[in-house]
Amino acid sequence: MTFSLSHDPDPLPRLPLELGRLNEGVGRWVPEMKHTFLAKYVEGTRQARKKFPERVYVDLFCGPGRIQVKGESATRHGGAQIAWQHSRLDSAAFTSCLIGDLDPVRASACADRLRAFGAPVQVFEGAAESTVDRVVQAVPKGALCLAYLDPYNLQYLTFNVIEKLATLKFVDFAVHFSTMDLRRNLLMEYNPERARFDLTAPGWRDHISPEAFVRGDAEELFFDYWCNLVKNLGFTISQRMPLVRDEGNRPLYHLVFFSRHSLPNRIWGDVAQGPNREFNFD
Ligand SMILES: C[S@@+](CC[C@H](N)C(=O)[O-])C[C@H]1O[C@@H](n2cnc3c(N)ncnc32)[C@H](O)[C@@H]1O
């Protein structure tokens, strides 16, 4: 199977499209990096998936299921469609796709597009922090899960969503961590009245001193602190952590992958090539 899949025609072209934060089309890095790594990872883990009778894809920020890249007239699959289509290789398809979005129109567009490709879908409308409990309950016991968390804004990557999904026994995460959002807002956020990132990395204020803002390493420390919160849930974070940059070479986000098992981390390490932030825990 190849990535030409992302050019499959849209089964439902009248439904809304993902056009990025500025509504002018998403950046090329979405299909070229984010969705390519997702596709390759899903393909690369097919043998492992086959060992599990229940294989679940979880996507709480699913968008409408179809993207348009800036400057392109054709449209391409969204992340959930990429994951579903690539999971079908070798009869290792997800047995359930649990998707959600804050925007009910987007959530239902994504569900309709997945169903048009034959996917078994349950849709959860609402903020991830409120849908996550029902999503966890909908995962069959002992299922192998891939959780793809892809919010635009770092503040919506609330840590309790990760904690709740982490109660699942076999769960691996691919997470979009918006470095740009952090850079733009962390300094302002030091004012406790704003508190935008307090749910993203609870307790960060106790670990990053005001001097870090003067030295200029506050963002780095924030990211390291968040990674340690993840590690404390029993996960190993892959050292392959591609840093996606925009056309002006400004850092946009890290794609962070973590698992409790070595095989998924190894497979992510093989597929997620590109500019990287090396990350070593003591
Ligand atoms: C980057 S887009 C998703 C793109 C999609 N994952 C893909 O790969 O094609 C982010 C989505 O998150 C949704 N969103 C924003 N805040 C949210 C929240 N708190 N909970 C759930 N969804 C949210 C937005 O409506 C938007 O559709």
The ligand as a Gaussian input file, in Angstrom:
#p B3LYP/6-31G(d) Opt

LIG

0 1
 C       -5.853000      19.996000      13.842000
 S       -7.600000      19.775000      13.752000
 C       -7.738000      18.026000      13.560000
 C       -7.167000      17.444000      12.313000
 C       -7.285000      15.942000      12.214000
 N       -6.834000      15.285000      13.430000
 C       -6.500000      15.391000      11.044000
 O       -5.405000      14.824000      11.212000
 O       -7.016000      15.487000       9.911000
 C       -8.078000      19.989000      15.415000
 C       -9.536000      19.708000      15.714000
 O       -9.720000      19.763000      17.134000
 C      -11.010000      20.264000      17.391000
 N      -10.997000      20.744000      18.795000
 C      -10.574000      21.920000      19.296000
 N      -10.663000      21.921000      20.627000
 C      -11.112000      20.701000      21.002000
 C      -11.388000      20.070000      22.242000
 N      -11.183000      20.699000      23.406000
 N      -11.829000      18.809000      22.236000
 C      -12.038000      18.142000      21.067000
 N      -11.805000      18.693000      19.856000
 C      -11.342000      19.950000      19.827000
 C      -11.244000      21.310000      16.345000
 O      -12.650000      21.497000      16.128000
 C      -10.522000      20.697000      15.132000
 O      -11.441000      20.008000      14.310000

